[in-house]
Amino acid sequence: MRITDDRYTRDRLRLDLALRLIRHEARTRTIRSWTGLTDDRVRKL
């Protein structure tokens, strides 16, 4: 399995967006609504 497989692309894009929002110091709720990740997952990032 490669991380570049199509089935992982959407998840990777969500995580990349979440990390960018974290760098911009966005609120957890904003990150959650834009990416669809759970609160717990956002905090773990």
N, C-alpha and C positions, 0 to 999 in steps of 0.2 A: 504494500500500500504506500502510495506517495501522497504527500500533503497537497499536491497540485491536482489530485483527482477531482473531477467535477462534483462529486457528492460532498466534498469538503469545502468547496469554493464559497458557498453562502455562509457557512459558519465562520470561515476565515475572514470574510468581509465584515461580518458583524463584530468579531473580536477586534479587528483593525480599527473600525469606526469607534468602538468603545474606548480603545486605548487613546485615540486622538482626542476624544471628548474629555477623557480624564486629564490629559495634558493641558487642556484648556480650562480645567477646573470646573467642568459642568457638574450639575447636581445629579445624584444617583437616579432620581426620578426621570430626569431628562434623558439620561443615557439608556435607562430601561425602556422608555417609550420609543426612542429612536431605533434601538437595536433589537428589542424583543427579548433581551436577556433578563434573567431574574435578578432581584436585589442581591442575593447571596453571590451570584456569579460576578456581578459588577464589583462587589466589595473585594472578592478574591483577586481580581485583576490588579 
